[in-house]
């Protein structure tokens, strides 16, 4: 083993700091990721049935996006609905 191949405590400390920073960047919650909710989450927030949620979509009271068979709702639109501001569907 060569002297240049040895790892010092300082090297390990620097590696730890860099690793923790990388982990924080990758694990840090993305606020925009939480802005989209699935139907089940919306029903829990509004305390409504699946049929009522469907009616809100149909009559244009709650804006949504659909990917495959899954409906997604923006948190801002749900808050607007609760505050009485009507949104246009899709």
FIBARO-354611 format. One line per field, with one value per residue: residue number from 1; residue in three letters; chain; x, y, z of N, C-alpha, C in turn. Coordinates in Angstrom, 1 decimal. Example, Ala and Ser with C-alpha at 12.3 -4.5 7.8 and 13.67 -1.06 7.14 Angstrom:
FIBARO-354611
n [1	2] $
res [ALA	SER] $
chain [A	A] $
n.X [13.2	12.8] $
n.Y [-5.7	-2.2] $
n.Z [7.8	7.1] $
ca.X [12.3	13.7] $
ca.Y [-4.5	-1.1] $
ca.Z [7.8	7.1] $
c.X [13.2	12.9] $
c.Y [-3.3	0.0] $
c.Z [7.8	7.9] $
end
This chain:
FIBARO-354611
n [1	2	3	4	5	6	7	8	9	10	11	12	13	14	15	16	17	18	19	20	21	22	23	24	25	26	27	28	29	30	31	32	33	34	35	36	37	38	39	40	41	42	43	44	45	46	47	48	49	50	51	52	53	54	55	56	57	58	59	60	61	62	63	64	65	66	67	68	69	70	71	72	73	74	75	76	77	78	79	80	81	82	83	84	85	86	87	88	89	90] $
res [UNK	UNK	UNK	UNK	UNK	UNK	UNK	UNK	UNK	UNK	UNK	UNK	UNK	UNK	UNK	UNK	UNK	UNK	UNK	UNK	UNK	UNK	UNK	UNK	UNK	UNK	UNK	UNK	UNK	UNK	UNK	UNK	UNK	UNK	UNK	UNK	UNK	UNK	UNK	UNK	UNK	UNK	UNK	UNK	UNK	UNK	UNK	UNK	UNK	UNK	UNK	UNK	UNK	UNK	UNK	UNK	UNK	UNK	UNK	UNK	UNK	UNK	UNK	UNK	UNK	UNK	UNK	UNK	UNK	UNK	UNK	UNK	UNK	UNK	UNK	UNK	UNK	UNK	UNK	UNK	UNK	UNK	UNK	UNK	UNK	UNK	UNK	UNK	UNK	UNK] $
chain [A	A	A	A	A	A	A	A	A	A	A	A	A	A	A	A	A	A	A	A	A	A	A	A	A	A	A	A	A	A	A	A	A	A	A	A	A	A	A	A	A	A	A	A	A	A	A	A	A	A	A	A	A	A	A	A	A	A	A	A	A	A	A	A	A	A	A	A	A	A	A	A	A	A	A	A	A	A	A	A	A	A	A	A	A	A	A	A	A	A] $
n.X [0.9	0.6	1.6	0.2	-2.3	-3.7	-6.4	-7.5	-8.7	-9.8	-10.3	-12.4	-14.3	-14.8	-15.9	-18.2	-19.6	-20.1	-21.6	-23.9	-24.9	-25.6	-27.5	-29.5	-30.3	-31.5	-33.4	-35.0	-38.1	-40.2	-42.0	-43.8	-44.4	-46.2	-48.4	-50.2	-52.9	-54.4	-57.6	-58.6	-57.3	-58.3	-61.0	-60.8	-59.9	-62.0	-64.1	-66.0	-68.0	-67.1	-68.9	-69.8	-67.5	-67.1	-69.3	-68.5	-66.4	-67.8	-69.7	-68.0	-67.0	-64.7	-61.5	-59.4	-56.9	-56.3	-54.6	-54.4	-56.5	-56.6	-57.4	-56.2	-55.7	-55.2	-53.8	-54.2	-56.6	-58.4	-58.4	-59.4	-62.0	-63.0	-62.9	-64.9	-64.5	-65.1	-64.0	-63.1	-63.7	-61.3] $
n.Y [-1.2	2.1	5.3	7.4	6.3	6.1	6.9	9.7	11.0	13.5	13.3	11.5	12.9	15.1	13.6	12.7	15.1	15.9	13.8	13.9	16.4	15.8	13.8	15.4	17.1	15.3	14.0	16.1	17.4	18.1	20.9	21.3	18.8	18.0	19.4	18.3	16.1	12.9	11.4	10.0	11.3	13.9	13.4	12.8	15.2	16.9	15.5	14.0	11.8	9.4	9.7	12.4	13.8	13.1	14.5	17.1	17.3	16.9	19.0	21.2	22.4	21.7	21.7	19.4	17.0	14.3	11.2	8.4	6.3	7.7	10.4	13.7	16.4	19.8	21.3	24.0	24.5	23.0	24.5	26.9	26.1	25.5	28.1	29.2	30.1	29.5	27.1	26.3	23.3	20.9] $
n.Z [0.0	-0.9	0.3	-0.8	-1.2	1.1	3.2	4.9	8.1	7.6	4.9	4.9	6.5	4.7	2.6	3.8	4.3	1.7	0.7	2.4	1.6	-1.1	-0.7	0.7	-1.4	-3.2	-1.7	-0.7	-0.4	-3.1	-3.7	-5.8	-6.5	-4.5	-5.1	-6.8	-6.5	-6.0	-6.7	-4.3	-2.3	-2.5	-2.0	0.7	1.8	1.2	2.3	0.9	-1.3	-3.9	-6.0	-5.6	-6.1	-8.7	-9.8	-9.3	-11.1	-13.5	-13.6	-13.8	-11.6	-10.4	-11.5	-13.4	-14.3	-16.4	-16.5	-18.1	-16.5	-14.2	-12.2	-11.6	-9.4	-8.8	-5.9	-5.5	-6.9	-5.4	-3.1	-4.0	-4.7	-2.2	-1.2	-2.6	-5.2	-8.4	-10.8	-14.2	-15.8	-16.9] $
ca.X [0.0	1.3	1.2	-0.8	-3.5	-4.3	-7.5	-7.3	-10.0	-10.2	-10.9	-13.7	-15.2	-15.2	-16.8	-19.5	-20.3	-20.6	-22.7	-25.1	-25.5	-26.2	-28.8	-30.5	-30.8	-32.3	-34.6	-35.7	-39.5	-40.4	-43.3	-44.7	-44.9	-47.3	-49.5	-51.1	-53.5	-55.3	-59.0	-58.8	-56.8	-59.2	-62.2	-60.5	-59.8	-63.3	-65.0	-67.1	-68.0	-66.6	-69.9	-69.8	-66.3	-67.4	-70.2	-67.7	-65.7	-68.7	-70.3	-67.0	-66.7	-63.3	-60.6	-58.7	-56.2	-56.4	-53.6	-55.0	-57.8	-56.4	-57.7	-55.3	-56.3	-54.2	-54.2	-54.8	-58.0	-59.2	-58.5	-60.3	-63.3	-63.4	-63.1	-66.1	-64.1	-65.4	-63.0	-63.6	-63.2	-60.2] $
ca.Y [0.0	3.4	6.4	8.2	5.6	6.2	7.8	10.3	11.4	14.7	12.8	10.9	14.0	15.8	12.7	12.7	16.4	15.9	12.8	14.4	17.4	15.1	13.2	16.4	17.6	14.3	13.7	17.3	17.3	19.1	21.5	21.2	17.4	17.8	20.3	17.4	15.1	11.9	11.4	9.6	12.4	15.0	13.0	12.9	16.6	17.5	14.7	13.7	10.5	9.4	10.3	13.8	14.3	13.0	15.6	18.4	17.3	17.0	20.4	22.2	23.1	21.4	21.5	18.2	16.4	12.8	10.4	7.0	6.3	8.4	11.9	14.5	17.7	20.7	21.8	25.4	24.4	22.6	25.6	27.8	25.5	25.7	29.5	29.6	30.6	28.4	26.9	25.6	21.9	20.5] $
ca.Z [0.0	-1.0	1.2	-1.5	-1.2	2.5	3.4	6.2	8.7	6.9	3.6	5.3	6.9	3.5	1.9	4.6	4.1	0.3	0.6	3.0	0.7	-2.2	-0.2	0.9	-2.7	-3.8	-0.8	-0.4	-1.0	-4.2	-3.4	-6.9	-6.5	-3.6	-5.6	-7.5	-5.6	-6.6	-6.2	-2.9	-1.4	-2.6	-1.3	2.2	2.2	1.1	3.0	-0.1	-1.9	-5.2	-6.9	-5.5	-6.7	-10.2	-10.1	-9.3	-12.4	-14.6	-13.7	-14.0	-10.3	-10.0	-12.6	-13.2	-15.4	-16.4	-17.1	-18.2	-15.8	-12.9	-12.2	-10.7	-9.1	-8.2	-4.6	-5.6	-7.4	-4.3	-2.2	-4.7	-4.6	-0.8	-1.0	-3.4	-6.5	-9.4	-11.9	-15.4	-15.9	-17.9] $
c.X [0.9	0.8	0.1	-2.2	-4.3	-5.4	-7.4	-8.7	-10.6	-10.9	-12.3	-14.7	-15.7	-16.2	-18.2	-20.3	-20.9	-21.7	-24.0	-25.7	-26.2	-27.5	-29.9	-31.1	-31.7	-33.5	-35.5	-37.1	-39.6	-41.8	-44.3	-45.2	-46.1	-48.5	-50.5	-51.6	-54.4	-56.7	-59.2	-58.3	-57.7	-60.5	-62.0	-60.5	-61.2	-64.4	-66.2	-66.9	-67.4	-67.6	-70.0	-68.6	-66.5	-68.3	-69.5	-66.9	-66.7	-69.3	-69.3	-66.6	-65.2	-62.5	-59.8	-57.9	-56.3	-55.3	-54.1	-56.3	-57.7	-56.6	-56.7	-55.9	-55.2	-54.7	-54.8	-56.2	-58.9	-59.5	-59.4	-61.7	-63.8	-63.6	-64.3	-65.8	-64.3	-64.3	-63.7	-62.9	-62.2	-59.7] $
c.Y [1.2	4.4	7.3	7.6	5.6	7.2	8.4	10.6	12.6	14.3	12.3	11.9	14.8	14.9	12.7	14.0	16.4	14.9	13.3	15.5	16.8	14.5	14.2	16.9	16.6	13.9	14.9	17.2	18.5	19.6	21.3	19.7	17.2	18.6	19.5	16.3	14.2	12.0	11.1	10.6	13.6	14.7	13.1	14.3	17.2	16.8	14.4	12.3	10.6	10.0	11.8	14.4	14.2	14.2	16.9	18.5	17.6	18.4	21.5	22.9	22.8	21.0	20.2	17.9	14.9	12.2	8.9	7.1	7.0	9.9	12.5	15.9	18.6	21.2	23.2	25.4	23.9	23.7	26.6	27.4	25.7	27.2	30.0	30.2	29.4	28.3	26.2	24.3	21.7	21.8] $
c.Z [0.0	0.0	0.6	-1.5	0.1	2.5	4.8	6.8	8.0	5.6	3.9	5.7	5.7	2.7	2.5	4.3	2.6	0.1	1.2	2.2	-0.5	-1.8	0.0	-0.4	-3.3	-3.0	-0.5	-1.1	-2.0	-4.0	-4.6	-7.0	-5.6	-4.1	-6.3	-6.6	-6.4	-6.0	-4.8	-2.0	-1.4	-1.8	0.2	2.6	2.2	1.8	2.1	-0.7	-3.3	-6.2	-6.8	-6.2	-8.3	-10.6	-10.2	-10.6	-13.5	-14.8	-13.8	-12.7	-9.9	-11.2	-12.3	-14.4	-15.3	-17.1	-17.0	-17.5	-14.4	-13.1	-11.2	-10.6	-8.4	-6.9	-4.6	-6.0	-6.3	-3.3	-2.7	-4.6	-3.1	-0.5	-1.8	-4.8	-7.5	-10.4	-13.0	-15.5	-17.1	-18.5] $
end
